[in-house]
Amino acid sequence: MRTLYVVTHPEATHHVEGVVGGWHDSQLTPAGVRAAVSLARALRAQIPDGAEVELFSSDLRRTLRTADEVAELFGVKPVLDRRLREKSYGEAGGKPQEWLDRRFVPPPAVGERMDHDEGVAGSETKAAWARRVYAAMDEILRSTCEHQIVVTHGGSLTFVVASWIKMPIESAGYASFRAPSGSITTLREDDFFHNRQVVGLGCTLHLDSARDG
């Protein structure tokens, strides 16, 4: 039975500074580091001792720092993949959120949503974003390892889950799987029917210990 644990990085500096994340290479705050420690411990408690584990991560500093905490407990080295990054907001990355809010053109309720132009120079379309995350997932799932951990971003989680359930990219225009920062989403495939479940979406129970600390 394959289980995929999808981690969204905890609190990063762009969250508290009120600036746009995306490919802006922010780092974890002290609270984010404590949450990453708790998150890694939660994963260690769920995965049997001695089980083979593979760890994949976005290459941005906030996800890599999160993956490092996980790697230390499991004795593995993270495989870095820039395709697991958050959406690129182009020239808005690192600018105040209100700067983006004034210029952002939301997608239409009906019509073209995947290739929609959001009005910000250099910003990825939803289609481009989805294609790269799907490609990363295709590669990850070629492995037969039964316990895999993927460290990514809150926005990109949608396409990790959509890829997992084999939703066609062209059908993902309305898809949104929301999860808090520092969460764990558990995906499982059984060995008999090979059905793919979303066992838990965006669990944050482990963060209680980080807050108490």
Summary of the structure (lengths in Angstrom):
residues: 213
radius of gyration: 17.0
end to end distance: 34.8
largest distance: 51.5
contacts: 702
relative contact order: 0.22
helix: 39%
strand: 18%
